[in-house]
């Protein structure tokens, strides 16, 4: 049998940065960011639903349910 697992030749350059710092560096979603995304990825952006194109619909989730895979909002009751 052959293995399809290969060594990663291009590791993530952000792997060593703590997640808290990466999350703090993310900009708040606004119309300017959405315009930049739209200009950069025009064809893909046009296929997105209206809710995704609206920056007020965006939320940052830091945790996901182990069982369902759904996001857990900050302050939402959940099992640990």
N, C-alpha and C positions, 0 to 999 in steps of 0.2 A: 504494500500500500504506500502511496505517496501522500505527503502532507501538503496541504494548501496554505499552511501557516508560514508566513515569511517574516523575516526581520524587517522592522520598520526602518527604511532608509532615510526618511525625512521626518524626524521627530518634531513634535509641536514645540515651537520656541517659547511658548508661554507656560509650558508644563511646570517649570520651577517657580512660577509666580503664584503666591497664595491666592485662592479664589476670592477672598474678601477684597483684595487690591484690584483684581480684574473687574469685579462687580462695581466697585466704586468708580472705576474709570469709564464705565458705560455712560454715554450721554442720555439725557431724557429724550424720549421720542417726541419729535415735533414736525411741523410741516417741512422745514428745511432739510431734515434728514430724509424724510420720505421723498422729497424732490430729488435729492442726490441719488437715492436708490432707484427712483424712477428713470432718471437720466442715464444711469450706469447700466441698468438691466431693464431696458424698455419693454422688450417682448415678454419677459417673465412677469414683470410688474403688472402689465395689462391683464394678465390671466388671474391675478389675485382677487379674492372677494373684496367687496367694499369695506367690510369690517377690518380687514388686514391693512388696507390702504389708509385707514383712519388712525392717526397716531394716538387718539384718546382711547382707543380700544386695546392698546398694548399694555401688558403688565409683565413684570419680572417675577418669575417664580424661582425660588431657591430649593424647594423640596418637591418630590413627587412620590405618590403612593406606590409602595412596593408591590401591591396586589393589582391595582387597576392601571397604574401608569399615569393616572391623572395628576395634574398639578395641585399642590396644597398652598393656599394663600397664606401670607404672614398673618398669624393670629387665629387661623382656622383650627378647630379642634381636630386632632388626629392621634392615632396610636403610634407609639415609638417602638 
